[in-house]
Amino acid sequence: MQQARAVVIPSAKHIELRTVGLTPAASGDVVVETVYTSISAGTERMLYDGRMPHPMLQFPVVPGYETVGRIIDAPSNAHDLMGKWVYVGGARCYTDVNPAWGGQSSHLHIDHQRVVTLDGMCPEHGVLLALAATAHHGVDIAGEISGQRVLVIGQGPVGQLAARIAMLRGAEVTVVDRVPERLQRATAHHVINVAERTLTDYQIAACDVIIEASGSMAALTGAIASLAPNGRIVLLGYYDELHLPYMPLFLKQAQLLTAKEWAQGDLQRCRDLIVSGALDVSALITHRQPIDNVVAAYQTALFDQDCLKVLLTWSQSA
C-alpha cells in the first residue's frame, strides 16, 4: 500500500480529506484497512486550534487515535491476525504529513504488536477503547475507592466512562454537568445539573475523590468545597494551564493527582469489560457520519455540546 486517504489538518481551523503517501510496511507491520474512526473533542480541538503543546504539532498533520479496522495483510510471524478486527491508537506511516497521532487514515502500516484485537467486541464500540482506557487509568490513580464517595465533574465521554468504572469498583458516584443531553446518558447514583444552580447549592455529602473530566478550572474550583479532608483530586481532562486557589486545597490537605492517558494493559482490560457487558458504552455514540462528511463531523464533535462521540464510517462494507 503506497497511498491512503486521510484526514489532514493543513493549518489551524482547517480540515480536509486528501491523498497522502505511506511509508513501506516494515517487516513486522500489519496493514489495517480502516472501517471506523472517531474524534477526540479534547486533544483534537487543541490540535485544530493550533495550540496543542506537543512536539508532533507541525502542520500539515493527520490527527486521531481512535481507529478500528480489519487487518488485510500480515507478516509470517503474525499471520494469525489476518482478517481480524483491531483497534489502533495512531500510526506514523506517512511520507508527506506529520502524525498527531495519525489514526484518521483509510489504511495504516503499524507494528503488529501495537494493535489490540477486539475479540468479540462490537467494532463500532472499538473507537471508545482509548477513552475507556484513559478513564480506567484515572480511576486507578485515585486509589482504593470501594465504599467511598466519588464526584465526577463533566459528562463528556471520559467522564461518563470514569463514572461507570468507579461504580464497578464499588464507589458511590455523583456526576455533574451543565448539558441535559449528557446527563440523560449518565450512569451514576446521583446526577446533578449545574447549569442554573451551583454544586454548593446542592449540599452534597463530602466526597473522598473528585475526578475532574471537564477540562475546566472554574468547574474544579467550584467543587473543592465538596472535597472531604485529605481527599484526592484526579485531573483527567487536558489543560493549557492550572489555575486553582491554594487556600481551599491547603485547608483540605488535598492530594492533586494527574493521569497520563492509559497504562500498559488498560486497553485490553477495558475491551474485556465491554465484551463481558460489565462496562456499557452503547449510549456514548451519539452521532454518525460517512468520512466524506468529515468537515461537518468535526464541527459537530468539537462544537456541539450534545455530541459525545461521532462515529466516522470509512468503508462501505462496514
Order of alpha helices (4+ residues) and beta strands (2+ residues): beta-beta-beta-alpha-beta-beta-beta-beta-beta-beta-alpha-beta-alpha-beta-alpha-beta-alpha-beta-alpha-beta-alpha-beta-alpha-beta-alpha-beta
